[in-house]
Amino acid sequence: MSKIDVYLDEKQINNLKMILDQSHVGIHLLFDNKFISEVFKEDFNEDDFFTVADLLNAQEDLIRLIKV
């Protein structure tokens, strides 16, 4: 996987911290808790789940989210 540099200002860093802190305590801004619990009930193969393309998409989505 390739590496990218992300430069965030103080507000963006604080937004990221807030999102991660809330997710840690079960408050998910992107998905509701019921949806997340349903997803994790299904077995999956990590090699299929964590493809390079999926990880890049997730990375791009997170970068867009924290730059808002």
Kinemage of the C-alpha trace (Angstrom):
@kinemage 1
@onewidth
@group {chain A} dominant
@subgroup {mainchain}
@vectorlist {calphas} color= white
{ca met a 1} P 0.000 0.000 0.000
{ca ser a 2} L 1.229 3.459 -0.768
{ca lys a 3} L 1.720 6.134 1.842
{ca ile a 4} L 0.163 9.554 1.601
{ca asp a 5} L 0.875 12.611 3.689
{ca val a 6} L -2.061 14.367 5.270
{ca tyr a 7} L -1.709 17.850 6.678
{ca leu a 8} L -4.365 18.913 9.149
{ca asp a 9} L -4.866 22.182 10.930
{ca glu a 10} L -5.738 22.321 14.635
{ca lys a 11} L -9.507 22.354 14.015
{ca gln a 12} L -9.287 19.294 11.759
{ca ile a 13} L -7.196 17.438 14.334
{ca asn a 14} L -9.757 18.258 17.021
{ca asn a 15} L -12.571 17.031 14.742
{ca leu a 16} L -10.739 13.753 14.204
{ca lys a 17} L -10.159 13.337 17.944
{ca met a 18} L -13.847 13.976 18.628
{ca ile a 19} L -14.979 11.429 16.032
{ca leu a 20} L -12.574 8.789 17.353
{ca asp a 21} L -13.478 9.469 21.004
{ca gln a 22} L -17.189 9.205 20.257
{ca ser a 23} L -16.708 6.011 18.277
{ca his a 24} L -14.699 4.547 21.151
{ca val a 25} L -17.680 4.936 23.496
{ca gly a 26} L -20.174 3.567 20.961
{ca ile a 27} L -21.395 6.773 19.307
{ca his a 28} L -20.874 6.323 15.587
{ca leu a 29} L -21.472 9.365 13.423
{ca leu a 30} L -21.452 7.513 10.112
{ca phe a 31} L -23.565 4.448 10.986
{ca asp a 32} L -26.108 3.629 13.624
{ca asn a 33} L -25.232 1.061 16.280
{ca lys a 34} L -27.777 -1.493 15.010
{ca phe a 35} L -26.204 -1.459 11.545
{ca ile a 36} L -22.704 -1.919 12.957
{ca ser a 37} L -23.777 -4.811 15.172
{ca glu a 38} L -25.433 -6.532 12.192
{ca val a 39} L -22.275 -6.205 10.097
{ca phe a 40} L -20.088 -7.753 12.792
{ca lys a 41} L -22.429 -10.732 13.235
{ca glu a 42} L -21.275 -12.069 9.866
{ca asp a 43} L -18.080 -14.068 9.552
{ca phe a 44} L -15.543 -12.688 7.120
{ca asn a 45} L -12.067 -13.404 5.884
{ca glu a 46} L -9.731 -10.522 6.735
{ca asp a 47} L -7.860 -10.940 3.452
{ca asp a 48} L -11.115 -10.369 1.554
{ca phe a 49} L -12.355 -7.630 3.883
{ca phe a 50} L -9.185 -5.530 4.036
{ca thr a 51} L -8.353 -5.219 0.356
{ca val a 52} L -6.066 -2.430 -0.763
{ca ala a 53} L -8.915 -0.821 -2.697
{ca asp a 54} L -11.242 -0.906 0.335
{ca leu a 55} L -8.572 0.516 2.630
{ca leu a 56} L -7.809 3.314 0.177
{ca asn a 57} L -11.512 4.149 -0.087
{ca ala a 58} L -11.850 4.218 3.704
{ca gln a 59} L -8.751 6.395 3.980
{ca glu a 60} L -10.071 8.874 1.410
{ca asp a 61} L -13.465 9.012 3.154
{ca leu a 62} L -11.859 9.677 6.528
{ca ile a 63} L -9.664 12.417 5.085
{ca arg a 64} L -12.724 14.122 3.553
{ca leu a 65} L -14.612 13.763 6.833
{ca ile a 66} L -11.960 15.318 9.036
{ca lys a 67} L -11.341 18.198 6.627
{ca val a 68} L -14.966 19.365 6.873
